[in-house]
Structure formats: structure tokens, C-alpha cells
Amino acid sequence: MATVAGRGLGVARPAVKNNRRNYITAEEVEMVFQKATKMQSKLRCAIFGPSGSGKTYSALRIATGMGGKIALIDTERGSASKYADRFDFDVSELLESTVDNLVDMIGQAKGYDVLIIDSLSHSWQELLVEVDALAKAKYKGNSWSAWSEGTPKQRSLVNAILSFDGHIIASMRSKTEWQTESGNNGKSRPVRVGLAPEQGKGIEYEFDLLLEISPEHYANVIKDRTGKYQDKIIEKPGEDFGRELIEWLKDGKSFADVRKEKVQRVIDLVNTKDYNEQQFWGYFGKDQVSDFTDDQLNYAIANLSKRPDKKAAVSQPPPAPPAAEGVTANAAN
């Protein structure tokens, strides 16, 4: 790879035609500390429990309280539509609940304010079957090797959930077990309890709010990033709970406002350092600063902030990033 030395900067950088390029390497990203800001956010909520605990009904009630257009991906053969006389929502029945189909359907829900996935358990069951078939057909029965193809699929589902531009409420089945407990009269009786959700290990880490709902319709908040409901028991979570959640989610700066502030910060810094704006934008392969990625904005702010507020020679290039991998840094003459 050809390199050129930054004038007076003491570091080599990739040679780029017309001083333009359209990428920024991981090595170039410099972290800077700044005051933490409460941002507006989108809900990622999971509800899990045994059959009959009210997962679908609770999800519809919470979504209704949050407001806006509701879409529901139904993997349970039309069961959610039984509530169509009580709630206003659009539904898509997913007959083949593979991970690929579910990821595609999440993408199709763009534009809805709240997306309910009912449920996530079916795609996991389908993935287990697929990995088992792969192990037998391709890996001589070695399921560990077969997961080299299964894990990326599961990750694609997690990414689809996290990148969705609206709120998500996902239900999950839980493994059911019967236990015996003593009643008030001293007699023993069987009690149905739910165990871990039927999904991939660690799926709970991907959600802001995790509700374990009992057959008696009590929701135990076992994870809560709002800080308001942790370890609380909510009887029949519904519309009021949804309204409380949306108020918390709306509190804070919007991503659009934060990005606008960063764009203006870069413009101010470029002018303070007296760099040529078009030359600076072009160095990142952009025609204008509003086209910068978030990483590029952060990088520009971090590096420009370090440079002295003084006039720079017109011919001097903008601050060069560290050398890309495989490029040797050379001291400038």
C-alpha cells in the first residue's frame, strides 16, 4: 500500500486520490470522555411465562398504553387475532418460524411504533432443529461445529431486534414444571411454575425490561433499566404500565438533536482551526459534514479538539489519523 507522510504531523497515512477516502479504520477511532446524557430511547421488553399466563394479552395491553401503530408477528397460528375485538393492531402470521423469516418480518414492520413478536421461542426451536440437521449432514454428528452456522443466525435475529426503529415487546414461552406446595388447609396441591425462557442462552441481556409472568398473571420485574420497577410485582400489567414506560422513554435528548449538536461542533472546530471545510469533508470521502457517520463525527471532534486554535497553512492537510494496519509510520521531514 502506498503511503504519504502528513506534513508536519509525523505520521504516515494511506495515499488517497484527491485526498479523499470513504472509510475510517477501527484504529483511528479515539475515545473521548464527555458528560453522560439521558437519551430518548426505544423499548426492548421481553415477557416470558408458562402457557396461560397472559403473555400475548399483556403485550397488547402494554403496547396499547404506549400508543401509536401496533404490528404483531404471530408465530402461534392466529392466536393473537382472537383479541382483535379488544385491541387495534395489524398482524402477520408467520407459518414457518425460521430465524431468517422472522428477521425479514421484523424488517417489514418498519414504520410501526410498537412491534410485538409473539413469540421468540418458535424461531429458537426451529434453529435447534436446523443445527441438529446440519450436524448430521455436514459435521458427522458434531453439533459444536454445526453451531458455527447456527450462532450467526441467532446473532442476526438479535441485531434485527436491537436495530428496529420502534419499540419491541417480545414474548417467550418458558419451560413448565409442576411442584407440590402446602395450602392454607395443610393439604398439598400441585402448582404449575415457569422456568427459564425457551430461547438462546443469554437472550435476556438484549432487553431493557424483562418480565416473568405467572399463571395468576402477576409480572415479576427481574430486569429493569428504567430503575423504577426493579424487583416489583405488577398485577396484570396493562395500559397504565405502558403509559408510564413511554413517559420514561421520551425523557431526554433525541438522537437527532445529539447528532445535530455534533455536526455543529465539527463545523465550529474546523473554522476555529481555520481548515478549509471542503478539503476536510473530502478527506473523509464526503461532500458535506452532514453525511459523516457517527464514528467519523466522534473522530473529527476528538482530534480537532486537541489541535491549537491558530491559523493553519492553506496547504496543510487536516489532522491525519493513525496509520492503517500494515502501513509504516514515517516521520515527516
C-alpha positions, 0 to 999 in steps of 0.5 A, spaced: 500 500 500 502 506 498 503 511 503 504 519 504 507 522 510 502 528 513 506 534 513 508 536 519 504 531 523 509 525 523 505 520 521 504 516 515 497 515 512 494 511 506 495 515 499 488 517 497 486 520 490 484 527 491 485 526 498 479 523 499 477 516 502 470 513 504 472 509 510 475 510 517 479 504 520 477 501 527 484 504 529 483 511 528 477 511 532 479 515 539 475 515 545 473 521 548 470 522 555 464 527 555 458 528 560 453 522 560 446 524 557 439 521 558 437 519 551 430 518 548 430 511 547 426 505 544 423 499 548 426 492 548 421 488 553 421 481 553 415 477 557 416 470 558 411 465 562 408 458 562 402 457 557 396 461 560 399 466 563 397 472 559 403 473 555 400 475 548 394 479 552 399 483 556 403 485 550 397 488 547 395 491 553 402 494 554 403 496 547 396 499 547 398 504 553 404 506 549 400 508 543 401 509 536 401 503 530 401 496 533 404 490 528 404 483 531 408 477 528 404 471 530 408 465 530 402 461 534 397 460 528 392 466 529 392 466 536 393 473 537 387 475 532 382 472 537 383 479 541 382 483 535 375 485 538 379 488 544 385 491 541 387 495 534 393 492 531 395 489 524 398 482 524 402 477 520 402 470 521 408 467 520 407 459 518 414 457 518 418 460 524 425 460 521 430 465 524 431 468 517 423 469 516 422 472 522 428 477 521 425 479 514 418 480 518 421 484 523 424 488 517 417 489 514 414 492 520 418 498 519 414 504 520 410 501 526 411 504 533 410 498 537 412 491 534 410 485 538 413 478 536 409 473 539 413 469 540 421 468 540 421 461 542 418 458 535 424 461 531 429 458 537 426 451 536 426 451 529 434 453 529 435 447 534 432 443 529 436 446 523 443 445 527 441 438 529 440 437 521 446 440 519 450 436 524 448 430 521 449 432 514 455 436 514 459 435 521 458 427 522 454 428 528 458 434 531 453 439 533 459 444 536 461 445 529 454 445 526 453 451 531 458 455 527 452 456 522 447 456 527 450 462 532 450 467 526 443 466 525 441 467 532 446 473 532 442 476 526 435 475 529 438 479 535 441 485 531 434 485 527 431 486 534 436 491 537 436 495 530 428 496 529 426 503 529 420 502 534 419 499 540 419 491 541 415 487 546 417 480 545 414 474 548 417 467 550 414 461 552 418 458 558 419 451 560 413 448 565 414 444 571 409 442 576 411 442 584 407 440 590 406 446 595 402 446 602 395 450 602 392 454 607 388 447 609 395 443 610 393 439 604 398 439 598 396 441 591 400 441 585 402 448 582 404 449 575 411 454 575 415 457 569 422 456 568 427 459 564 425 462 557 425 457 551 430 461 547 438 462 546 442 462 552 443 469 554 437 472 550 435 476 556 441 481 556 438 484 549 432 487 553 431 493 557 425 490 561 424 483 562 418 480 565 416 473 568 409 472 568 405 467 572 399 463 571 395 468 576 398 473 571 402 477 576 409 480 572 415 479 576 420 485 574 427 481 574 430 486 569 429 493 569 433 499 566 428 504 567 430 503 575 423 504 577 420 497 577 426 493 579 424 487 583 416 489 583 410 485 582 405 488 577 398 485 577 396 484 570 400 489 567 396 493 562 395 500 559 397 504 565 404 500 565 405 502 558 403 509 559 408 510 564 414 506 560 413 511 554 413 517 559 420 514 561 422 513 554 421 520 551 425 523 557 431 526 554 435 528 548 433 525 541 438 522 537 437 527 532 438 533 536 445 529 539 447 528 532 445 535 530 449 538 536 455 534 533 455 536 526 455 543 529 461 542 533 465 539 527 463 545 523 465 550 529 472 546 530 474 546 523 473 554 522 476 555 529 482 551 526 481 555 520 481 548 515 478 549 509 471 545 510 471 542 503 478 539 503 476 536 510 469 533 508 473 530 502 478 527 506 473 523 509 470 521 502 464 526 503 461 532 500 458 535 506 459 534 514 452 532 514 453 525 511 459 523 516 457 517 520 457 517 527 464 514 528 467 519 523 463 525 527 466 522 534 473 522 530 473 529 527 471 532 534 476 528 538 482 530 534 480 537 532 479 538 539 486 537 541 489 541 535 491 549 537 486 554 535 491 558 530 491 559 523 493 553 519 497 553 512 492 553 506 496 547 504 496 543 510 492 537 510 487 536 516 489 532 522 491 525 519 489 519 523 493 513 525 496 509 520 492 503 517 494 496 519 500 494 515 502 501 513 509 504 516 509 510 520 514 515 517 516 521 520 515 527 516 521 531 514 
